[in-house]
């Protein structure tokens, strides 16, 4: 039941996992460094996760591309732990109409 599209953040390849329960796109600190994200002016906060509260840094991604669609100015939370995927949360997904048909998820730009 997991959807894992390929795509890019600010022109750098990324592996995503769709997470309709996440408010923001969530990126591990190591992946944020690989993507060249500047965290110097990031806001700090606490996020409630399934594993409890986690300190995060909040940034705005210039560009997030999945398939042939690119969205600009997407909110993201940088988390301290490493993650195998970037969680594609609602700061990206809310700009689409989502349709799931068995093992296929279709996103249509609103």
Backbone bond lengths (Angstrom), bond angles and torsions (degrees), N, CA, C in turn:
res aa  C-N    CA-C-N  psi(-1)  N-CA   C-N-CA  omega(-1)  CA-C   N-CA-C  phi
1 X - - - 1.434 - - 1.507 114.58 -
2 X 1.331 118.97 10.76 1.468 121.36 179.19 1.525 109.72 -97.36
3 X 1.310 115.34 140.96 1.463 121.28 176.24 1.515 107.45 -112.15
4 X 1.346 116.39 123.99 1.456 121.53 -173.15 1.529 110.99 -129.81
5 X 1.324 116.89 79.58 1.465 119.82 -179.58 1.532 111.77 -79.14
6 X 1.300 115.18 154.57 1.470 121.52 171.62 1.518 107.85 -87.43
7 X 1.306 116.45 157.06 1.453 120.11 178.50 1.508 110.51 -177.84
8 X 1.329 115.67 -153.25 1.459 120.25 -176.86 1.526 110.38 -152.59
9 X 1.321 113.98 152.33 1.459 122.39 172.31 1.518 106.80 -122.52
10 X 1.320 115.55 121.91 1.470 121.69 -179.21 1.529 112.01 49.88
11 X 1.326 116.03 37.56 1.460 121.35 176.59 1.516 115.30 86.28
12 X 1.342 119.08 -2.65 1.465 122.93 178.96 1.527 108.86 -103.82
13 X 1.320 116.70 133.85 1.467 120.06 -178.11 1.521 111.36 -59.02
14 X 1.317 115.28 145.77 1.457 121.30 178.98 1.523 108.88 -147.60
15 X 1.326 115.76 149.18 1.466 121.62 173.73 1.511 107.21 -104.74
16 X 1.296 115.95 125.42 1.453 122.09 -176.30 1.516 111.45 -108.21
17 X 1.318 114.89 156.88 1.449 121.79 165.35 1.526 105.97 -130.95
18 X 1.331 116.21 124.27 1.459 121.36 -179.80 1.526 108.54 -64.78
19 X 1.349 115.74 129.18 1.463 121.58 179.04 1.523 108.64 -134.50
20 X 1.325 116.09 91.38 1.459 120.50 -177.01 1.523 112.49 -68.09
21 X 1.321 117.95 -11.63 1.461 121.74 177.53 1.513 113.88 -90.98
22 X 1.323 117.66 -5.81 1.472 121.28 -179.56 1.526 110.08 -92.46
23 X 1.307 116.78 132.45 1.463 121.39 178.49 1.518 110.84 -67.61
24 X 1.322 116.43 -44.84 1.465 122.30 -176.91 1.525 109.96 -117.22
25 X 1.319 115.71 165.67 1.462 120.83 165.20 1.529 105.63 -63.44
26 X 1.319 119.00 135.02 1.467 122.42 -178.54 1.524 109.50 -118.30
27 X 1.336 114.85 129.47 1.464 121.77 -174.94 1.523 108.81 -130.07
28 X 1.333 116.83 131.69 1.466 120.81 174.10 1.525 110.45 -68.42
29 X 1.337 115.93 152.26 1.469 121.16 -176.67 1.531 112.55 -57.85
30 X 1.329 117.80 -41.52 1.470 120.58 179.34 1.526 111.35 -62.44
31 X 1.332 116.23 -42.12 1.465 120.45 178.98 1.527 110.52 -67.25
32 X 1.329 116.86 -37.70 1.472 120.92 177.57 1.530 110.25 -60.04
33 X 1.324 116.78 -41.03 1.468 120.95 177.84 1.529 110.21 -65.16
34 X 1.337 116.71 -44.40 1.470 120.16 179.00 1.523 110.98 -60.95
35 X 1.324 116.51 -36.15 1.467 121.09 179.74 1.526 112.41 -77.49
36 X 1.326 117.34 -6.39 1.459 120.94 179.25 1.516 114.07 74.43
37 X 1.342 117.61 26.25 1.461 120.21 -178.84 1.524 110.44 -74.12
38 X 1.318 116.02 133.89 1.463 122.75 177.84 1.526 108.12 -87.57
39 X 1.326 115.78 114.01 1.457 120.72 -178.02 1.520 112.58 -100.73
40 X 1.338 117.17 4.41 1.468 120.35 -174.94 1.525 113.26 -62.47
41 X 1.315 118.33 -29.60 1.469 119.74 179.86 1.531 112.05 -112.29
42 X 1.333 116.35 18.17 1.462 120.78 -179.66 1.529 110.53 -69.22
43 X 1.320 115.42 142.42 1.463 120.62 172.88 1.519 108.23 -76.06
44 X 1.332 116.61 149.56 1.459 120.56 178.27 1.515 109.63 -106.05
45 X 1.327 115.58 146.39 1.452 120.24 179.24 1.512 111.00 -160.49
46 X 1.308 114.98 -175.57 1.467 122.75 176.64 1.523 107.02 -122.90
47 X 1.324 116.18 132.86 1.461 121.19 178.34 1.525 108.99 -112.86
48 X 1.317 116.10 138.17 1.461 120.54 174.59 1.524 108.27 -87.20
49 X 1.303 116.76 118.67 1.467 121.62 179.17 1.526 109.27 -116.93
50 X 1.317 115.94 175.31 1.465 120.43 176.73 1.529 110.81 -60.97
51 X 1.333 117.33 -24.41 1.467 121.75 179.57 1.523 112.54 -98.16
52 X 1.335 117.39 13.70 1.462 120.67 179.29 1.518 111.94 102.47
53 X 1.343 116.78 -172.90 1.466 120.98 -177.24 1.540 111.75 -69.84
54 X 1.338 115.19 140.08 1.465 122.08 -178.95 1.529 108.18 -134.68
55 X 1.351 117.80 133.00 1.465 118.91 174.80 1.527 109.90 -70.10
56 X 1.323 116.85 137.97 1.467 121.41 -179.24 1.521 110.07 -133.75
57 X 1.316 114.38 161.43 1.457 122.38 169.80 1.523 106.13 -116.66
58 X 1.330 116.55 129.88 1.457 122.04 -175.82 1.528 109.32 -100.40
59 X 1.338 115.86 127.99 1.466 122.27 178.78 1.523 108.99 -133.53
60 X 1.321 115.64 168.97 1.461 121.72 172.48 1.520 107.19 -115.35
61 X 1.330 116.03 121.91 1.465 122.21 179.04 1.520 108.57 -81.39
62 X 1.318 116.86 133.22 1.463 120.58 179.54 1.521 111.67 -62.34
63 X 1.359 116.06 -46.99 1.463 120.22 -174.73 1.516 110.05 -145.23
64 X 1.330 115.33 134.15 1.471 121.64 172.14 1.519 106.47 -127.99
65 X 1.340 114.78 123.34 1.465 120.11 -179.27 1.520 109.18 -116.97
66 X 1.321 115.51 132.44 1.466 123.02 171.51 1.516 105.63 -131.14
67 X 1.327 115.69 124.23 1.465 119.48 -174.93 1.520 109.02 59.68
68 X 1.315 117.03 -132.64 1.453 121.37 -178.40 1.520 114.06 -94.58
69 X 1.345 117.75 10.23 1.462 120.53 -176.30 1.525 109.90 -113.08
70 X 1.321 115.40 132.26 1.455 120.92 178.41 1.529 109.27 -120.51
71 X 1.334 116.34 130.35 1.457 123.41 179.61 1.530 108.11 -114.34
72 X 1.318 116.15 140.19 1.463 121.95 -178.82 1.525 110.78 -104.43
73 X 1.337 115.45 154.23 1.472 123.07 175.27 1.528 112.30 55.57
74 X 1.316 114.73 67.80 1.468 122.50 -177.03 1.529 108.87 -109.54
75 X 1.328 116.66 124.41 1.462 121.09 178.43 1.516 112.01 -67.22
76 X 1.349 115.37 142.14 1.464 120.20 179.86 1.526 110.32 -144.29
77 X 1.310 114.98 149.86 1.460 122.51 174.85 1.527 108.03 -112.13
78 X 1.332 115.34 127.39 1.463 120.49 176.28 1.524 106.87 -96.28
79 X 1.335 116.02 122.34 1.467 121.44 -178.09 1.527 109.62 -105.23
80 X 1.343 117.24 151.42 1.472 119.05 -174.64 1.523 114.55 -69.65
81 X 1.326 118.74 -28.06 1.461 120.35 -176.47 1.530 111.27 -84.57
82 X 1.323 115.07 155.36 1.462 120.53 174.64 1.521 108.86 -73.36
83 X 1.313 115.75 146.77 1.465 121.20 177.21 1.524 107.92 -134.14
84 X 1.350 117.49 144.55 1.468 119.63 -179.21 1.526 113.25 -71.72
85 X 1.354 117.55 -19.53 1.456 122.14 -178.79 1.520 108.87 -138.94
86 X 1.312 115.23 159.94 1.454 121.14 166.35 1.521 105.98 -84.69
87 X 1.323 117.15 126.41 1.464 120.24 178.79 1.519 108.62 -80.34
88 X 1.301 115.85 121.27 1.470 122.71 -177.79 1.527 107.63 -88.76
89 X 1.321 115.58 92.34 1.456 121.94 -175.46 1.516 113.54 -90.29
90 X 1.333 114.80 -170.56 1.460 121.52 -171.86 1.529 115.14 -71.53
91 X 1.314 119.25 -15.83 1.468 118.71 173.67 1.529 110.11 -63.26
92 X 1.321 117.51 -22.76 1.464 123.66 173.24 1.534 110.19 -99.35
93 X 1.336 116.80 -51.23 1.462 121.61 -171.67 1.519 113.43 -64.93
94 X 1.329 118.50 -29.42 1.468 120.66 -176.61 1.526 112.71 -66.91
95 X 1.304 117.22 -10.54 1.461 120.74 178.45 1.528 112.16 -88.91
96 X 1.335 115.23 4.26 1.462 121.87 -177.25 1.520 110.57 -126.42
97 X 1.304 114.63 156.77 1.456 122.23 164.93 1.516 104.80 -91.07
98 X 1.338 118.11 126.74 1.460 121.29 -178.43 1.517 110.13 -105.67
99 X 1.322 114.17 138.04 1.460 120.23 175.95 1.516 107.87 -135.95
100 X 1.316 115.53 128.33 1.462 120.73 178.10 1.507 108.78 -115.21
101 X 1.326 115.24 128.73 1.450 121.96 177.11 1.523 106.73 -128.66
102 X 1.330 116.44 97.20 1.462 123.34 -174.91 1.520 110.17 56.31
103 X 1.331 118.54 -113.84 1.467 120.24 -176.33 1.527 113.41 -98.06
104 X 1.327 117.36 20.57 1.475 121.90 178.34 1.525 108.76 -122.21
105 X 1.323 116.16 127.81 1.454 121.41 173.08 1.509 107.88 -111.99
106 X 1.327 115.77 128.43 1.464 121.31 179.38 1.516 108.20 -114.56
107 X 1.333 115.63 127.25 1.461 122.56 175.85 1.508 108.14 -108.28
108 X 1.340 116.64 126.40 1.456 122.21 178.14 1.511 107.92 -119.62
109 X 1.316 116.87 125.25 1.455 121.55 -179.01 1.511 110.23 -58.20
110 X 1.335 117.30 132.81 1.475 121.47 179.00 1.508 110.59 -72.89
